[in-house]
């Protein structure tokens, strides 16, 4: 439940002066930090219960994660209680002991009561150069998994100095048995518990409400407000809400008669100095961090010109085309389906309809650009080869766009870009929040 101080922040976040449609929708109730920790630790117990089978699937006898002081390993919060760790080096060691199952050993610089629920963690910690050689002598692991390789940063987190320390402590024979854990880490982070959905949905809901506020008269006065002003509005709204973001909020502006600037094949982010004018088509890309998870969200708005009461029909059709693209992808997705196969089938459907489309969906979860199968036109460029089956209960960002010629803009091509978090069930993907079917309106 929200505490009184939190309630005051909520009132600041959603002031009575907000437009009626926004004021009528109450903000989601977020958990305080201690309650978040309690819930996350309950989920952690279930993750640890499934860890041994996953290690055996990936042929790992040991898995070691090392958290360094002021240089946190992003995996630490996913494999240990989500609390601060301030030791010089804290080692979390998972050992397949064979018939006796999984042994979990924490080697920390300081005693931590919360660890004893999940790890062997004595009140008088012993140094790693004693504990690790003893474990190695007892179990003689053939494959010791470390974060030393992989395409993504969370897969290759071990520092050079810590690698050398592990090598020195365990000896040259053990060093020859060090292996990367990229596929293992991907599956661990991409595997979600169905019960987590109920706690992720409020984070997505809050992301939606903040984005709606940023694309409204509360934040924008046409002819006066700059892109930088809207970005700063979002930063302050995050602070008031008691959450943070994992990337800089981005805004894009499309304007009749002005060529669309591009970057790496996408509509480029607008300079902060640009002043928002009547007739502009606005786009925001925004996400928050909560409960150890990240959200990712995009929405669009139209700034009415003097005398206009509605969005031009051509812009409505542009958004509708993106809805058709969403439908094509969502209706075909099934757990176990290869992500590349889904991408190809969806793009073929768009070609049949004559819709110019781009798809670049990515996993969500512990990171905004999470690990797992992507439904993405860039996969083949990166040299990724299949199969990459979609995992049941995983979360994904349905991120895509279409390009449509708009008659009211003299045939100028307009990009309708959308991004919605979704989860994968038996019947395919389901959005956490309703998708955008109409452009938000901003009046002069």
KEMAR-688517 format. One record per residue (C-alpha): residue in one letter; x negated, y, z. Coordinates in pm, whole numbers, padded with zeros to 5 digits, always signed. Last residue first. Example, Ala and Ser with C-alpha at 12.3 -4.5 7.8 and 13.67 -1.06 7.14 Angstrom:
<pts>
S-01367-00106+00714/A-01230-00450+00780/
</pts>
This chain:
<pts>
X+00364+02545-02927/X+00503+02196-02872/X+00301+01880-02825/X+00477+01563-02939/X+00353+01210-02867/X+00356+00997-03180/X+00617+00724-03185/X+00589+00345-03155/X+00300+00335-02910/X+00258-00008-02754/X+00439-00115-02439/X+00201-00201-02153/X+00007-00519-02073/X+00050-00624-02435/X+00115-00993-02495/X-00102-01209-02720/X+00002-01554-02837/X+00291-01781-02740/X+00086-01992-02499/X-00070-01686-02341/X-00346-01444-02439/X-00361-01110-02261/X-00343-00761-02410/X-00513-00423-02371/X-00397-00172-02635/X-00593+00034-02888/X-00447+00235-03176/X-00583+00443-03462/X-00365+00594-03735/X-00612+00729-03989/X-00476+00985-04235/X-00559+01009-04606/X-00466+01337-04771/X-00187+01302-05026/X-00098+01670-05019/X-00065+01669-04636/X+00312+01635-04653/X+00259+01341-04890/X+00046+01148-04636/X-00191+00886-04774/X-00235+00608-04517/X-00540+00458-04346/X-00483+00185-04090/X-00644+00129-03753/X-00755-00134-03504/X-00819-00217-03140/X-00623-00494-02969/X-00847-00490-02660/X-00865-00840-02522/X-00798-01033-02205/X-00841-01409-02170/X-00552-01623-02039/X-00625-01898-02294/X-00963-01869-02466/X-00982-01772-02834/X-01208-02012-03021/X-01533-01878-03168/X-01635-02129-03434/X-01819-01977-03576/X-02117-01776-03699/X-02230-01437-03578/X-02494-01277-03799/X-02422-00926-03677/X-02277-00834-04016/X-02047-01136-03988/X-01901-01005-03663/X-01858-00647-03790/X-01501-00696-03915/X-01393-00780-03562/X-01169-01022-03382/X-01416-01068-03099/X-01468-01393-02907/X-01594-01345-02552/X-01789-01095-02346/X-01647-00758-02254/X-01674-00414-02407/X-01486-00259-02119/X-01683-00481-01883/X-01555-00712-01610/X-01253-00771-01830/X-01195-00686-02193/X-01273-00871-02514/X-01305-00686-02847/X-01074-00603-03137/X-01231-00436-03441/X-00972-00455-03718/X-00961-00214-04015/X-00667-00175-04253/X-00561-00031-04589/X-00203-00151-04630/X-00094-00290-04968/X+00145-00544-04814/X-00040-00842-04960/X-00371-00685-04857/X-00240-00651-04503/X-00151-01021-04486/X-00500-01112-04607/X-00644-00894-04329/X-00446-01084-04070/X-00547-01425-04201/X-00913-01325-04215/X-00920-01190-03859/X-00737-01491-03719/X-00979-01730-03888/X-01271-01532-03750/X-01128-01556-03398/X-01095-01933-03422/X-00767-02049-03271/X-00792-02222-02933/X-00524-02003-02779/X-00294-01866-03048/X-00291-01543-03250/X-00072-01524-03562/X+00212-01304-03437/X-00025-01061-03262/X-00237-01000-03571/X+00046-00936-03815/X+00243-00736-03559/X-00053-00508-03486/X-00101-00446-03858/X+00266-00362-03897/X+00234-00121-03603/X-00061+00040-03781/X+00163+00089-04083/X+00427+00245-03857/X+00172+00502-03738/X+00104+00608-04097/X+00478+00605-04175/X+00541+00852-03895/X+00262+01071-04031/X+00429+01070-04372/X+00767+01155-04221/X+00636+01477-04067/X+00670+01473-03686/X+00971+01652-03542/X+01107+01992-03444/X+00898+02209-03673/X+00962+02586-03685/X+00613+02680-03573/X+00390+02374-03622/X+00420+02080-03386/X+00101+01934-03242/X+00103+01558-03308/X-00017+01298-03062/X-00213+00973-03073/X-00306+00700-02824/X-00605+00482-02745/X-00684+00263-02444/X-00969+00063-02293/X-00952-00077-01939/X-01239-00188-01716/X-01246-00444-01436/X-01418-00462-01095/X-01092-00379-00916/X-01066-00050-01111/X-01260+00117-01393/X-01079+00351-01634/X-01052+00388-02010/X-01005+00651-02281/X-00993+00701-02657/X-00774+01000-02747/X-00631+01092-03088/X-00483+01417-03209/X-00304+01507-03533/X-00323+01884-03570/X-00033+02084-03716/X-00053+02356-03450/X-00416+02408-03342/X-00660+02243-03101/X-00979+02447-03063/X-01298+02264-03161/X-01587+02344-02924/X-01599+01991-02782/X-01697+01851-03121/X-01451+01590-03256/X-01544+01221-03243/X-01584+01079-03592/X-01324+00873-03779/X-01493+00539-03824/X-01731+00399-04087/X-02044+00446-03881/X-01943+00808-03809/X-01684+00993-04015/X-01570+01352-04060/X-01219+01376-04207/X-01205+01641-04476/X-00993+01943-04380/X-00682+02033-04579/X-00440+01909-04312/X-00611+01843-03981/X-00725+01526-03811/X-00870+01559-03462/X-01055+01297-03257/X-01100+01290-02881/X-01338+01076-02676/X-01336+01015-02303/X-01694+00935-02196/X-01739+00574-02098/X-01701+00353-01789/X-01443+00568-01615/X-01381+00629-01247/X-01095+00584-01004/X-00966+00784-00707/X-00672+00933-00897/X-00787+01290-00832/X-01134+01211-00965/X-00991+01048-01276/X-00767+01350-01333/X-01072+01578-01308/X-01255+01382-01577/X-00943+01377-01793/X-00903+01754-01777/X-01272+01789-01862/X-01213+01597-02185/X-00910+01809-02262/X-01111+02131-02213/X-01390+01994-02434/X-01142+01941-02716/X-01052+02308-02685/X-00730+02463-02557/X-00630+02807-02689/X-00447+02778-03023/X-00221+02502-02896/X-00197+02496-02514/X-00307+02148-02412/X-00344+01983-02072/X+00006+02003-01924/X+00139+02062-02274/X+00074+01696-02348/X-00196+01468-02487/X-00404+01462-02167/X-00091+01374-01969/X-00020+01080-02199/X-00379+00959-02161/X-00351+00979-01781/X-00025+00785-01790/X-00163+00511-02014/X-00479+00464-01809/X-00263+00440-01496/X-00056+00167-01661/X-00368-00023-01770/X-00496-00017-01412/X-00152-00116-01284/X-00155-00414-01528/X-00490-00546-01405/X-00358-00652-01065/X-00063-00853-01199/X-00283-01001-01472/X-00529-01145-01220/X-00289-01426-01135/X-00351-01584-01477/X-00718-01632-01384/X-00954-01507-01655/X-01226-01692-01841/X-01416-01439-02054/X-01671-01372-01778/X-01764-01739-01723/X-01747-01822-02093/X-01982-01541-02187/X-02216-01620-01899/X-02252-01981-02018/X-02309-01884-02381/X-02580-01632-02283/X-02751-01837-02013/X-03116-01832-02115/X-03348-02112-02010/X-03629-02151-01754/X-03759-02509-01752/X-04113-02425-01857/X-04126-02191-01559/X-04050-02486-01333/X-04370-02662-01437/X-04571-02340-01406/X-04480-02274-01042/X-04162-02193-00851/X-04282-01886-00662/X-04505-01749-00942/X-04243-01800-01211/X-03976-01642-00996/X-04201-01341-00932/X-04285-01311-01302/X-03917-01309-01392/X-03862-01051-01118/X-04126-00826-01275/X-03979-00854-01623/X-03630-00772-01504/X-03346-01021-01533/X-03037-00871-01698/X-03034-01047-02033/X-02673-01169-02067/X-02516-00850-01932/X-02704-00657-02200/X-02544-00834-02494/X-02721-01023-02774/X-02870-01285-02544/X-03182-01367-02350/X-03341-01369-02002/X-03049-01384-01759/X-03164-01708-01596/X-03049-02071-01606/X-03286-02334-01468/X-03280-02654-01677/X-03448-02976-01559/X-03387-02917-01189/X-03623-03099-00949/X-03366-03121-00664/X-03555-03128-00332/X-03885-02986-00454/X-03704-02702-00632/X-03500-02621-00324/X-03812-02607-00108/X-03990-02390-00365/X-03692-02148-00362/X-03662-02118+00016/X-04020-02027+00104/X-04105-01769-00163/X-03749-01642-00124/X-03806-01522+00231/X-03598-01661+00517/X-03287-01479+00632/X-03209-01476+01005/X-02828-01481+01020/X-02839-01759+00764/X-02665-01740+00424/X-02548-02063+00264/X-02303-01909+00026/X-01934-01830-00024/X-01783-01757+00316/X-02128-01689+00460/X-02172-01400+00217/X-01924-01178+00401/X-02142-01181+00714/X-02442-01026+00541/X-02789-01081+00689/X-03049-00862+00523/X-03323-00930+00270/X-03114-01186+00092/X-03150-01544-00026/X-02798-01668-00097/X-02757-02042-00158/X-02463-02215-00323/X-02469-02594-00352/X-02236-02749-00604/X-02141-03116-00585/X-02270-03385-00353/X-02276-03642-00633/X-02521-03435-00837/X-02681-03147-00648/X-02595-02884-00911/X-02752-02574-00756/X-02622-02217-00771/X-02873-01958-00646/X-02793-01598-00559/X-03114-01406-00497/X-03119-01059-00340/X-03425-00849-00417/X-03516-00526-00239/X-03199-00560-00033/X-02922-00302-00071/X-02624-00507-00182/X-02292-00322-00188/X-01980-00539-00177/X-01789-00738-00436/X-01847-01081-00277/X-02083-01274-00507/X-02046-01412-00863/X-01866-01129-01046/X-02007-00835-00847/X-02359-00975-00896/X-02314-01011-01272/X-02373-00641-01333/X-02724-00683-01186/X-02780-00379-00969/X-03092-00167-01011/X-03087+00049-00697/X-03217-00254-00500/X-03235-00558-00724/X-02972-00829-00769/X-03103-01163-00889/X-02873-01424-01043/X-02996-01784-01052/X-02819-02076-01218/X-02946-02426-01161/X-02887-02762-01326/X-02746-02603-01640/X-02622-02826-01920/X-02360-02583-02056/X-02068-02815-01976/X-02243-02905-01653/X-02257-02542-01544/X-01889-02499-01633/X-01789-02804-01430/X-01985-02671-01134/X-01834-02322-01158/X-01465-02409-01133/X-01447-02389-00752/X-01669-02079-00761/X-01410-01902-00971/X-01133-02004-00733/X-01319-01865-00433/X-01395-01548-00630/X-01023-01483-00686/X-00971-01468-00311/X-01277-01243-00287/X-01123-01009-00543/X-00806-00981-00337/X-00992-00895-00016/X-01222-00650-00192/X-00930-00468-00350/X-00769-00447-00006/X-01083-00287+00136/X-01108-00045-00157/X-00749+00073-00140/X-00501-00083-00379/X-00337+00112-00659/X+00033+00187-00675/X+00130+00272-01031/X+00234+00630-01108/X+00604+00709-01107/X+00775+00779-01441/X+01018+01068-01412/X+00738+01327-01405/X+00612+01216-01745/X+00941+01252-01930/X+01010+01577-01740/X+00689+01750-01849/X+00447+01799-01556/X+00517+02090-01321/X+00606+01848-01043/X+00244+01740-01027/X+00132+01387-01116/X-00231+01363-01007/X-00189+01609-00724/X+00102+01405-00593/X-00109+01091-00626/X-00391+01253-00431/X-00149+01326-00149/X-00033+00964-00158/X-00392+00846-00127/X-00435+01049+00187/X-00114+00901+00327/X-00226+00541+00252/X-00103+00361-00055/X+00000+00000+00000/
</pts>
